[in-house]
Amino acid sequence: MKAVLPALARPLLEPHLPAGVDVSWFASREEAGEMIVDADIAWVDMQRGAWTAETVAKATRLKWLSTIFAGVDWLDLAALRANGTIVTNGTGINALAVAEYAVMGILVAAKRYDEVVRLADRHEWTIQAPGQVELFETKALIVGMGAIGKLIAERLAAFGVAVTGVTRSGRDGTLRPDEWQARLGAFDWVILAAPSTDATKAMIGAAELAAMKPSAWLINIARGDMIEDAALLDALNGRKIGGAFLDPTHPEPLPPDHPLWSAPNCLITMHLSGRSQTRMFPRAAALFLRNVGAFVTGKPMENVVDLEAGY
């Protein structure tokens, strides 16, 4: 059984791989593309999803694709489904880091710490705090109460924030997908933490932004294509909402001349939330080893993606 795995993970993986797995270790995009052609197993994550997708498309007999990323919208899921390829993702690997980043974004917005930093850069002392919002007794809507959404909710609850979640089923008192838009005006923080699917693309448009409080902030730690840029720019430039904290954008990287960079009250963090930690690779390696053991013995695997649903 042939596997293509990242050379960077070799010290973590090689001593623990089961017998019968013949590994080719790639160190470049070109090597991965050559090695994957006749591979049965592949973990070929690269810096950009498009590069990984191009590599995966070269596989001819891939039985299992492992990825460190939680979102898999950059893959050709229909082709993988047609080929019978199992896909496992990295849900949970970066969940803590991303949840912390979301809470950081809310705190930065509440206290306008971005403006504090700019004052400090100019060596200007002020006695007027740029941001005076207290999180206590504010309300947050979390669209997507998966692993990350639940962690965000737990952390916001510690600040005294009343949290309402959105799930497909409406479980545990959450709102269903057809219910949250009508409630947008009740929240101070609207947090996007849902997986990227056809159903979530452009889920925040002109109507949703108009329904938000004029003081409310939009916090996106999911995918950039969940927000209509033109509508968001209109809302920001017209001061129709408090602001936006955008970790992902669409496209990525965001072009230097894109108007979001200079839009008022728009904070962009270059999709760094999942990278803001040091344990990603060890956690990913441990997950891969558990899954490769299950794969070769025919046991249930962890984090198997529903290729029809897209997550």
C-alpha positions as a Markdown table, in Angstrom:
| # | Residue | x | y | z |
|---|---|---|---|---|
| 1 | Met | 0.0 | 0.0 | 0.0 |
| 2 | Lys | 1.6 | 3.2 | -1.2 |
| 3 | Ala | 1.4 | 6.5 | 0.8 |
| 4 | Val | 2.6 | 10.0 | 0.0 |
| 5 | Leu | 3.3 | 12.0 | 3.1 |
| 6 | Pro | 5.0 | 15.3 | 4.0 |
| 7 | Ala | 8.7 | 15.1 | 4.7 |
| 8 | Leu | 8.2 | 17.6 | 7.5 |
| 9 | Ala | 6.1 | 15.1 | 9.4 |
| 10 | Arg | 8.5 | 12.2 | 8.9 |
| 11 | Pro | 10.0 | 12.3 | 12.4 |
| 12 | Leu | 6.6 | 12.2 | 13.9 |
| 13 | Leu | 5.1 | 9.5 | 11.6 |
| 14 | Glu | 7.8 | 7.1 | 10.5 |
| 15 | Pro | 8.5 | 5.3 | 13.8 |
| 16 | His | 4.8 | 4.6 | 14.3 |
| 17 | Leu | 3.5 | 3.6 | 10.8 |
| 18 | Pro | 1.9 | 0.1 | 10.5 |
| 19 | Ala | 3.7 | -2.6 | 8.5 |
| 20 | Gly | 2.8 | -2.7 | 4.8 |
| 21 | Val | 2.6 | 1.0 | 4.3 |
| 22 | Asp | 5.3 | 2.0 | 1.7 |
| 23 | Val | 5.9 | 5.8 | 2.1 |
| 24 | Ser | 7.2 | 8.4 | -0.3 |
| 25 | Trp | 8.1 | 11.6 | 1.5 |
| 26 | Phe | 7.6 | 14.8 | -0.5 |
| 27 | Ala | 9.4 | 18.0 | 0.1 |
| 28 | Ser | 8.0 | 20.1 | -2.7 |
| 29 | Arg | 4.9 | 20.7 | -4.7 |
| 30 | Glu | 6.5 | 19.0 | -7.8 |
| 31 | Glu | 7.4 | 15.9 | -5.8 |
| 32 | Ala | 3.9 | 15.5 | -4.4 |
| 33 | Gly | 2.4 | 15.8 | -7.9 |
| 34 | Glu | 4.7 | 13.0 | -9.1 |
| 35 | Met | 4.3 | 10.7 | -6.1 |
| 36 | Ile | 0.5 | 10.9 | -5.8 |
| 37 | Val | -0.2 | 9.4 | -9.3 |
| 38 | Asp | -0.3 | 5.8 | -8.1 |
| 39 | Ala | -0.7 | 6.4 | -4.4 |
| 40 | Asp | -3.4 | 4.7 | -2.2 |
| 41 | Ile | -3.0 | 7.1 | 0.7 |
| 42 | Ala | -2.1 | 10.8 | 0.6 |
| 43 | Trp | -1.5 | 13.7 | 3.0 |
| 44 | Val | -0.3 | 16.4 | 0.6 |
| 45 | Asp | -1.4 | 19.7 | 2.3 |
| 46 | Met | 0.4 | 22.8 | 1.0 |
| 47 | Gln | 0.2 | 26.5 | 1.8 |
| 48 | Arg | -2.6 | 27.1 | -0.6 |
| 49 | Gly | -5.6 | 24.9 | -1.1 |
| 50 | Ala | -5.5 | 25.3 | -4.8 |
| 51 | Trp | -2.1 | 23.8 | -5.0 |
| 52 | Thr | -3.2 | 20.8 | -2.9 |
| 53 | Ala | -6.3 | 20.4 | -5.1 |
| 54 | Glu | -4.2 | 20.4 | -8.2 |
| 55 | Thr | -2.0 | 17.7 | -6.7 |
| 56 | Val | -4.9 | 15.5 | -5.6 |
| 57 | Ala | -6.4 | 15.7 | -9.1 |
| 58 | Lys | -3.4 | 13.9 | -10.4 |
| 59 | Ala | -4.1 | 10.8 | -8.4 |
| 60 | Thr | -5.4 | 7.8 | -10.3 |
| 61 | Arg | -6.2 | 5.2 | -7.5 |
| 62 | Leu | -6.4 | 7.2 | -4.3 |
| 63 | Lys | -8.3 | 5.4 | -1.6 |
| 64 | Trp | -7.9 | 7.8 | 1.3 |
| 65 | Leu | -7.0 | 11.5 | 1.4 |
| 66 | Ser | -6.1 | 13.1 | 4.7 |
| 67 | Thr | -6.0 | 16.8 | 5.2 |
| 68 | Ile | -5.0 | 18.9 | 8.1 |
| 69 | Phe | -7.7 | 21.5 | 7.3 |
| 70 | Ala | -11.2 | 21.5 | 8.6 |
| 71 | Gly | -12.8 | 23.1 | 5.5 |
| 72 | Val | -12.5 | 21.0 | 2.3 |
| 73 | Asp | -14.4 | 23.4 | -0.1 |
| 74 | Trp | -11.2 | 23.8 | -2.2 |
| 75 | Leu | -11.3 | 20.1 | -3.2 |
| 76 | Asp | -13.2 | 18.6 | -6.1 |
| 77 | Leu | -15.5 | 16.7 | -3.8 |
| 78 | Ala | -17.7 | 15.3 | -6.7 |
| 79 | Ala | -14.6 | 13.7 | -8.3 |
| 80 | Leu | -13.4 | 12.2 | -5.0 |
| 81 | Arg | -16.9 | 10.9 | -4.4 |
| 82 | Ala | -17.1 | 9.4 | -7.9 |
| 83 | Asn | -13.7 | 7.7 | -7.3 |
| 84 | Gly | -14.8 | 6.3 | -4.0 |
| 85 | Thr | -12.0 | 8.2 | -2.1 |
| 86 | Ile | -12.4 | 8.5 | 1.7 |
| 87 | Val | -11.6 | 12.0 | 2.9 |
| 88 | Thr | -10.7 | 12.8 | 6.5 |
| 89 | Asn | -10.2 | 16.4 | 7.6 |
| 90 | Gly | -8.6 | 18.2 | 10.5 |
| 91 | Thr | -11.7 | 19.2 | 12.5 |
| 92 | Gly | -10.6 | 19.9 | 16.0 |
| 93 | Ile | -6.9 | 20.3 | 15.3 |
| 94 | Asn | -7.0 | 24.1 | 15.3 |
| 95 | Ala | -10.3 | 24.5 | 17.0 |
| 96 | Leu | -8.9 | 26.0 | 20.2 |
| 97 | Ala | -6.7 | 28.5 | 18.3 |
| 98 | Val | -9.5 | 29.6 | 16.0 |
| 99 | Ala | -11.9 | 30.0 | 18.9 |
| 100 | Glu | -9.4 | 32.1 | 20.8 |
| 101 | Tyr | -8.9 | 34.2 | 17.7 |
| 102 | Ala | -12.6 | 34.8 | 17.4 |
| 103 | Val | -12.8 | 36.0 | 21.0 |
| 104 | Met | -9.7 | 38.2 | 20.4 |
| 105 | Gly | -11.5 | 39.8 | 17.5 |
| 106 | Ile | -14.5 | 40.5 | 19.7 |
| 107 | Leu | -12.3 | 42.0 | 22.4 |
| 108 | Val | -10.4 | 44.1 | 19.9 |
| 109 | Ala | -13.6 | 45.4 | 18.5 |
| 110 | Ala | -15.2 | 46.1 | 21.9 |
| 111 | Lys | -12.1 | 48.1 | 23.1 |
| 112 | Arg | -11.0 | 49.2 | 19.6 |
| 113 | Tyr | -7.5 | 48.0 | 20.4 |
| 114 | Asp | -6.6 | 48.5 | 16.8 |
| 115 | Glu | -7.0 | 52.3 | 17.4 |
| 116 | Val | -5.0 | 52.0 | 20.6 |
| 117 | Val | -2.1 | 50.5 | 18.7 |
| 118 | Arg | -2.2 | 53.2 | 16.1 |
| 119 | Leu | -2.1 | 55.9 | 18.8 |
| 120 | Ala | 0.9 | 54.2 | 20.4 |
| 121 | Asp | 2.6 | 54.0 | 17.0 |
| 122 | Arg | 2.2 | 57.8 | 16.8 |
| 123 | His | 3.4 | 58.2 | 20.4 |
| 124 | Glu | 0.1 | 59.9 | 21.3 |
| 125 | Trp | -1.2 | 59.6 | 24.8 |
| 126 | Thr | -5.0 | 59.7 | 25.2 |
| 127 | Ile | -7.3 | 59.8 | 28.1 |
| 128 | Gln | -10.3 | 58.8 | 26.0 |
| 129 | Ala | -10.6 | 55.0 | 25.4 |
| 130 | Pro | -11.3 | 54.4 | 21.7 |
| 131 | Gly | -13.6 | 51.5 | 22.6 |
| 132 | Gln | -15.9 | 51.5 | 25.6 |
| 133 | Val | -18.0 | 48.4 | 25.0 |
| 134 | Glu | -18.2 | 45.8 | 27.8 |
| 135 | Leu | -18.8 | 42.2 | 26.7 |
| 136 | Phe | -20.9 | 41.6 | 29.9 |
| 137 | Glu | -24.6 | 41.4 | 29.0 |
| 138 | Thr | -24.0 | 41.7 | 25.3 |
| 139 | Lys | -25.5 | 39.1 | 22.9 |
| 140 | Ala | -23.8 | 36.9 | 20.3 |
| 141 | Leu | -25.1 | 34.8 | 17.5 |
| 142 | Ile | -22.8 | 32.0 | 16.4 |
| 143 | Val | -23.7 | 30.6 | 13.0 |
| 144 | Gly | -22.3 | 27.1 | 13.1 |
| 145 | Met | -22.1 | 25.4 | 16.4 |
| 146 | Gly | -19.6 | 22.7 | 15.5 |
| 147 | Ala | -16.3 | 22.1 | 17.3 |
| 148 | Ile | -15.1 | 25.7 | 16.9 |
| 149 | Gly | -18.5 | 27.3 | 17.5 |
| 150 | Lys | -19.0 | 25.5 | 20.8 |
| 151 | Leu | -15.5 | 26.5 | 22.0 |
| 152 | Ile | -16.3 | 30.2 | 21.1 |
| 153 | Ala | -19.6 | 29.9 | 23.0 |
| 154 | Glu | -17.9 | 28.6 | 26.1 |
| 155 | Arg | -15.4 | 31.3 | 26.2 |
| 156 | Leu | -17.9 | 34.1 | 25.5 |
| 157 | Ala | -20.1 | 32.8 | 28.3 |
| 158 | Ala | -17.2 | 33.4 | 30.7 |
| 159 | Phe | -17.4 | 37.1 | 29.8 |
| 160 | Gly | -21.1 | 37.2 | 30.5 |
| 161 | Val | -22.1 | 37.1 | 26.9 |
| 162 | Ala | -25.5 | 35.6 | 26.1 |
| 163 | Val | -24.9 | 33.2 | 23.2 |
| 164 | Thr | -27.4 | 31.8 | 20.7 |
| 165 | Gly | -26.2 | 29.2 | 18.2 |
| 166 | Val | -27.3 | 28.1 | 14.8 |
| 167 | Thr | -27.3 | 24.5 | 13.7 |
| 168 | Arg | -28.9 | 22.5 | 10.8 |
| 169 | Ser | -31.1 | 20.6 | 13.2 |
| 170 | Gly | -31.9 | 23.3 | 15.8 |
| 171 | Arg | -30.5 | 21.0 | 18.5 |
| 172 | Asp | -30.0 | 22.0 | 22.1 |
| 173 | Gly | -32.1 | 25.2 | 21.8 |
| 174 | Thr | -30.2 | 26.5 | 18.8 |
| 175 | Leu | -31.8 | 28.2 | 15.8 |
| 176 | Arg | -32.3 | 26.4 | 12.5 |
| 177 | Pro | -30.9 | 27.8 | 9.2 |
| 178 | Asp | -34.3 | 29.3 | 8.3 |
| 179 | Glu | -34.7 | 31.2 | 11.7 |
| 180 | Trp | -31.6 | 33.2 | 12.4 |
| 181 | Gln | -31.9 | 36.0 | 9.8 |
| 182 | Ala | -35.1 | 37.2 | 11.4 |
| 183 | Arg | -33.4 | 37.5 | 14.8 |
| 184 | Leu | -30.3 | 39.4 | 13.6 |
| 185 | Gly | -31.3 | 42.7 | 15.2 |
| 186 | Ala | -31.0 | 41.2 | 18.7 |
| 187 | Phe | -27.3 | 40.6 | 18.6 |
| 188 | Asp | -24.2 | 42.7 | 19.2 |
| 189 | Trp | -21.8 | 40.1 | 17.7 |
| 190 | Val | -22.6 | 38.0 | 14.6 |
| 191 | Ile | -20.0 | 35.3 | 14.3 |
| 192 | Leu | -19.6 | 33.0 | 11.3 |
| 193 | Ala | -18.2 | 29.6 | 12.2 |
| 194 | Ala | -20.1 | 27.4 | 9.7 |
| 195 | Pro | -18.5 | 25.1 | 7.1 |
| 196 | Ser | -18.3 | 26.4 | 3.6 |
| 197 | Thr | -21.0 | 24.7 | 1.4 |
| 198 | Asp | -23.3 | 25.8 | -1.4 |
| 199 | Ala | -25.9 | 26.7 | 1.3 |
| 200 | Thr | -23.5 | 29.0 | 3.2 |
| 201 | Lys | -22.1 | 31.0 | 0.2 |
| 202 | Ala | -23.1 | 34.7 | 0.4 |
| 203 | Met | -25.2 | 34.0 | 3.4 |
| 204 | Ile | -24.5 | 37.5 | 4.6 |
| 205 | Gly | -25.7 | 40.0 | 2.1 |
| 206 | Ala | -27.4 | 43.4 | 2.0 |
| 207 | Ala | -30.6 | 42.2 | 3.7 |
| 208 | Glu | -28.7 | 40.5 | 6.6 |
| 209 | Leu | -26.4 | 43.5 | 7.1 |
| 210 | Ala | -29.4 | 45.8 | 7.1 |
| 211 | Ala | -31.1 | 43.7 | 9.8 |
| 212 | Met | -28.1 | 44.0 | 12.1 |
| 213 | Lys | -27.8 | 46.6 | 14.9 |
| 214 | Pro | -26.0 | 49.7 | 13.7 |
| 215 | Ser | -23.5 | 49.0 | 16.5 |
| 216 | Ala | -23.1 | 45.3 | 15.8 |
| 217 | Trp | -19.9 | 43.7 | 14.6 |
| 218 | Leu | -19.6 | 40.9 | 12.0 |
| 219 | Ile | -16.9 | 38.4 | 13.0 |
| 220 | Asn | -15.8 | 35.9 | 10.3 |
| 221 | Ile | -13.5 | 33.0 | 11.2 |
| 222 | Ala | -15.1 | 30.6 | 8.6 |
| 223 | Arg | -14.8 | 31.3 | 4.9 |
| 224 | Gly | -14.6 | 34.6 | 3.0 |
| 225 | Asp | -17.2 | 33.6 | 0.4 |
| 226 | Met | -19.9 | 33.6 | 3.1 |
| 227 | Ile | -20.1 | 37.4 | 2.8 |
| 228 | Glu | -21.1 | 39.5 | -0.2 |
| 229 | Asp | -18.2 | 41.9 | -0.4 |
| 230 | Ala | -20.1 | 44.6 | -2.2 |
| 231 | Ala | -22.8 | 44.6 | 0.5 |
| 232 | Leu | -20.3 | 44.6 | 3.3 |
| 233 | Leu | -18.4 | 47.5 | 1.8 |
| 234 | Asp | -21.6 | 49.5 | 1.5 |
| 235 | Ala | -22.5 | 48.7 | 5.1 |
| 236 | Leu | -19.0 | 49.7 | 6.3 |
| 237 | Asn | -18.7 | 52.8 | 4.2 |
| 238 | Gly | -22.2 | 53.9 | 5.2 |
| 239 | Arg | -21.5 | 53.1 | 8.9 |
| 240 | Lys | -24.6 | 50.9 | 8.9 |
| 241 | Ile | -22.9 | 48.3 | 11.2 |
| 242 | Gly | -20.3 | 48.7 | 13.9 |
| 243 | Gly | -17.6 | 47.0 | 11.9 |
| 244 | Ala | -16.2 | 43.7 | 10.6 |
| 245 | Phe | -13.4 | 41.4 | 11.9 |
| 246 | Leu | -12.4 | 39.3 | 8.9 |
| 247 | Asp | -9.9 | 36.5 | 9.3 |
| 248 | Pro | -10.7 | 34.8 | 5.9 |
| 249 | Thr | -11.4 | 36.9 | 2.8 |
| 250 | His | -12.4 | 36.1 | -0.7 |
| 251 | Pro | -10.2 | 35.9 | -2.6 |
| 252 | Glu | -7.1 | 34.9 | -0.7 |
| 253 | Pro | -4.6 | 36.4 | -0.6 |
| 254 | Leu | -6.6 | 39.6 | -0.7 |
| 255 | Pro | -5.2 | 41.9 | -3.5 |
| 256 | Pro | -3.3 | 44.9 | -2.1 |
| 257 | Asp | -5.7 | 47.3 | -3.9 |
| 258 | His | -8.9 | 45.6 | -2.6 |
| 259 | Pro | -11.2 | 48.2 | -1.0 |
| 260 | Leu | -11.7 | 46.0 | 2.1 |
| 261 | Trp | -8.2 | 46.9 | 3.3 |
| 262 | Ser | -9.1 | 50.6 | 3.7 |
| 263 | Ala | -12.8 | 50.2 | 4.6 |
| 264 | Pro | -13.7 | 52.0 | 7.9 |
| 265 | Asn | -13.9 | 49.7 | 10.9 |
| 266 | Cys | -12.7 | 46.7 | 9.0 |
| 267 | Leu | -10.0 | 44.5 | 10.6 |
| 268 | Ile | -8.4 | 41.9 | 8.4 |
| 269 | Thr | -6.1 | 39.2 | 9.9 |
| 270 | Met | -5.0 | 37.3 | 6.8 |
| 271 | His | -6.5 | 34.0 | 7.7 |
| 272 | Leu | -4.0 | 33.5 | 10.5 |
| 273 | Ser | -6.4 | 32.2 | 13.2 |
| 274 | Gly | -5.6 | 28.5 | 12.6 |
| 275 | Arg | -1.9 | 29.2 | 12.4 |
| 276 | Ser | -1.7 | 31.1 | 15.7 |
| 277 | Gln | -0.5 | 28.1 | 17.7 |
| 278 | Thr | 2.4 | 25.7 | 17.9 |
| 279 | Arg | 0.6 | 22.3 | 18.2 |
| 280 | Met | -1.0 | 21.9 | 14.8 |
| 281 | Phe | 1.6 | 19.5 | 13.3 |
| 282 | Pro | 1.9 | 17.2 | 16.3 |
| 283 | Arg | -1.9 | 17.0 | 16.6 |
| 284 | Ala | -2.3 | 16.4 | 12.9 |
| 285 | Ala | 0.3 | 13.6 | 13.0 |
| 286 | Ala | -1.4 | 11.9 | 16.0 |
| 287 | Leu | -4.7 | 12.0 | 14.1 |
| 288 | Phe | -3.1 | 10.6 | 11.0 |
| 289 | Leu | -1.5 | 7.8 | 12.9 |
| 290 | Arg | -4.8 | 6.9 | 14.5 |
| 291 | Asn | -6.6 | 6.9 | 11.2 |
| 292 | Val | -3.9 | 5.0 | 9.3 |
| 293 | Gly | -4.1 | 2.3 | 11.9 |
| 294 | Ala | -7.9 | 2.2 | 11.4 |
| 295 | Phe | -7.6 | 2.3 | 7.6 |
| 296 | Val | -5.4 | -0.7 | 7.3 |
| 297 | Thr | -7.4 | -2.8 | 9.7 |
| 298 | Gly | -10.8 | -1.8 | 8.4 |
| 299 | Lys | -12.0 | 0.0 | 11.5 |
| 300 | Pro | -13.9 | 3.2 | 11.7 |
| 301 | Met | -11.9 | 6.3 | 11.0 |
| 302 | Glu | -12.1 | 9.8 | 12.7 |
| 303 | Asn | -13.2 | 13.0 | 11.0 |
| 304 | Val | -14.6 | 11.3 | 7.8 |
| 305 | Val | -16.0 | 14.0 | 5.6 |
| 306 | Asp | -19.5 | 13.6 | 4.2 |
| 307 | Leu | -18.7 | 14.3 | 0.5 |
| 308 | Glu | -22.4 | 15.0 | -0.2 |
| 309 | Ala | -22.8 | 17.6 | 2.5 |
| 310 | Gly | -19.3 | 19.0 | 2.1 |
| 311 | Tyr | -18.1 | 18.7 | 5.6 |
